[in-house]
Amino acid sequence: MVTSAEAGQVVLGVRDTGPGFGGKVPDRLWEPFYTTKPTHLGMGLPICRRIVEAHGGEIAALDLPEGGVLMRVALPAVATP
């Protein structure tokens, strides 16, 4: 996991060590009920996206050339009193 601050945003990156997407992130990745696994519902990423966007942020999936996927969440930084 990596965190950083970039241009008024707090950025969180989480990387896995799986095979990745094979060179291209699926177009339907954020679509409800899309899954490539027989026992999953395909709701996790769409729910995450709604939560992140409801807070003014962005979420992205990046297929890494060396394998694995990096999930990147960027949220607006808020100054604390």
KOLBA-618584 format. One line per 10 residues: their letters; for each residue z, x, y of N, C-alpha, C, CB. Coordinates in steps of 0.001 Angstrom, whole numbers, plus 500000, padded with zeros to 6 digits. Glycine has a CB too. Example, Ala and Ser with C-alpha at 12.3 -4.5 7.8 and 13.67 -1.06 7.14 Angstrom:
as = 507800,513190,494310,507800,512300,495500,507800,513200,496700,509046,511308,495527; 507080,512850,497750,507140,513670,498940,507870,512900,500030,505725,514084,499402
This chain:
mvtsaeagqv = 500000,500846,498835,500000,500000,500000,500000,500899,501238,501220,499034,499992; 499235,500490,502225,499125,501244,503471,499318,500280,504627,497749,501980,503577; 500086,500688,505621,500208,499893,506836,499863,500769,508026,501635,499295,506980; 499310,500146,509051,498981,500881,510264,498880,499902,511423,497660,501676,510095; 498788,500433,512619,498570,499629,513815,497227,500041,514400,499734,499813,514860; 496375,499045,514647,495033,499310,515170,494687,498276,516227,493979,499299,514033; 494432,498694,517433,493932,497835,518507,494651,496491,518588,492459,497601,518322; 495976,496528,518707,496735,495294,518857,496932,494510,517574,496069,494434,519841; 496659,495139,516446,496831,494481,515156,497713,495324,514248,495469,494224,514491; 498400,494637,513366,499117,495298,512281,498237,495119,511049,500587,494699,512066
vlgvrdtgpg = 497948,496210,510356,497025,496182,509229,497766,496571,507951,495823,497131,509477; 497567,495764,506925,498152,496016,505612,497013,496153,504616,499142,494874,505190; 497037,497205,503846,496027,497409,502819,496685,497564,501465,495167,498632,503138; 496184,496835,500482,496693,496929,499116,495503,497221,498211,497442,495607,498678; 495647,498274,497404,494546,498724,496550,494944,498599,495087,494149,500183,496880; 493992,498194,494245,494247,498189,492810,493459,499308,492142,493880,496824,492193; 493681,499490,490865,493008,500567,490137,492069,500021,489066,494037,501495,489500; 491687,498760,489207,490776,498158,488238,489352,498627,488445,490837,496647,488325; 488407,497963,487785,487009,498374,487853,486311,498005,489156,486265,497773,486718; 486917,497173,489971,486269,496730,491206,485279,495615,490929,485564,497898,491893
fggkvpdrlw = 484398,495383,491873,483412,494307,491767,482053,494797,491297,483261,493618,493095; 481944,496046,490968,480658,496564,490504,479658,496794,491611,480072,495635,489511; 480130,497109,492808,479221,497442,493898,479044,496382,494953,477922,497758,493351; 479432,495133,494670,479239,494073,495661,480338,493033,495515,477845,493416,495508; 480998,492726,496625,482023,491687,496630,481325,490336,496436,482863,491714,497967; 481784,489515,495485,481130,488217,495245,481127,487332,496490,481825,487484,494100; 479990,486698,496769,479881,485792,497915,480882,484646,497835,478469,485234,498009; 481220,484245,496641,482091,483083,496446,483570,483446,496361,481687,482352,495197; 483931,484685,496621,485296,485166,496437,486338,484286,497122,485411,486572,496956; 486043,483779,498291,487007,482992,499070,486875,481495,498816,486829,483272,500552
epfyttkpth = 485992,481102,497936,485752,479687,497633,486830,479169,496672,484333,479489,497021; 487465,478018,497003,488465,477456,496088,487869,477194,494703,489041,476154,496664; 488645,477490,493696,488331,477289,492279,487302,478265,491717,487837,475900,492077; 486868,479261,492511,485993,480296,491966,486867,481328,491262,485120,480963,493091; 486563,481601,490007,487277,482631,489269,486367,483198,488193,488577,482071,488650; 486648,484410,487807,485912,485031,486704,486800,485137,485466,485394,486427,487113; 487998,484584,485565,488959,484677,484468,489190,483303,483850,490292,485274,484960; 489204,483209,482526,489285,481906,481868,490605,481158,482071,489057,482087,480416; 491689,481858,482387,492974,481169,482507,493498,481096,483939,493991,481854,481644; 492658,481368,484921,493081,481316,486319,492438,480129,487032,492723,482628,487040
lgmglpicrr = 493074,479691,488123,492567,478544,488874,491624,478913,490009,493710,477770,489426; 491691,480140,490491,490831,480529,491605,491325,480013,492940,489439,480039,491368; 492637,479862,493095,493193,479349,494349,493932,480407,495163,494127,478208,494057; 494299,481528,494557,495114,482530,495243,494486,483083,496504,495402,483651,494321; 493268,483583,496418,492630,484177,497596,492292,483146,498670,491372,484903,497184; 491794,481952,498316,491567,480953,499369,492855,480571,500106,490936,479705,498768; 493966,480479,499385,495244,480158,500030,495666,481311,500947,496345,479877,498964; 495541,482536,500461,495875,483699,501294,495044,483715,502570,495656,485002,500510; 493764,483436,502436,492879,483444,503605,493309,482397,504631,491426,483193,503175; 493634,481210,504173,494083,480155,505103,495351,480556,505836,494321,478845,504351
iveahggeia = 496304,481156,505121,497555,481578,505746,497298,482656,506787,498541,482089,504689; 496524,483665,506425,496230,484766,507341,495490,484253,508574,495398,485852,506632; 494472,483425,508384,493701,482904,509517,494536,481964,510383,492453,482175,509015; 495470,481229,509789,496351,480344,510559,497246,481138,511513,497216,479499,509611; 497460,482409,511205,498258,483280,512054,497390,484180,512937,499179,484128,511201; 496114,483860,513044,495211,484595,513921,494715,485903,513349,495880,484860,515203; 494789,486057,512031,494386,487303,511406,493113,487195,510601,495469,487793,510537; 492816,488283,509921,491623,488371,509070,492013,489021,507754,490479,489177,509770; 491326,488625,506686,491516,489241,505380,490146,489603,504828,492288,488290,504404; 490067,490761,504201,488791,491212,503650,489028,491923,502323,488059,492147,504644
aldlpeggvl = 488032,491851,501459,488051,492572,500190,486969,493640,500254,487831,491604,498969; 487346,494869,499959,486399,495973,500006,486292,496600,498624,486825,497027,501057; 485096,496617,498087,484842,497245,496793,484766,498751,497014,483522,496698,496134; 485591,499498,496318,485653,500944,496532,484698,501681,495594,487087,501452,496329; 483977,502663,496097,482997,503375,495267,483627,504083,494062,482258,504389,496112; 484868,504511,494196,485538,505200,493093,486209,504231,492121,486569,506167,493639; 486035,502939,492340,486637,501914,491494,487798,501258,492204,487098,502507,490167; 488065,500053,491815,489147,499308,492437,488691,498551,493661,490267,500231,492803; 489611,497767,494181,489358,496936,495353,490481,497164,496349,489246,495426,494969; 490135,497212,497617,491117,497282,498689,491130,495931,499387,490795,498442,499694
mrvalpavat = 492286,495285,499396,492458,494051,500156,493075,494454,501487,493357,492993,499383; 492410,494067,502576,492842,494459,503923,493195,493214,504714,491738,495278,504654; 494432,493162,505200,494905,492051,506020,495247,492604,507394,496143,491337,505369; 494670,492013,508433,494956,492405,509811,495522,491199,510544,493676,492947,510527; 496704,491361,511125,497367,490300,511876,497642,490771,513289,498674,489867,511186; 497626,489845,514260,497929,490251,515626,499342,490837,515708,497785,489055,516588; 499474,491934,516450,500785,492536,516662,501516,491698,517713,500663,494045,517112; 502797,491496,517473,503610,490718,518396,504745,491618,518861,504154,489399,517728; 504901,491702,520173,505986,492521,520715,507321,491849,520439,505800,492755,522233; 508306,492621,520054,509635,492070,519827,510489,492268,521060,510299,492717,518604
p = 511346,491305,521351,512175,491405,522572,513198,492513,522486,512886,490092,522835
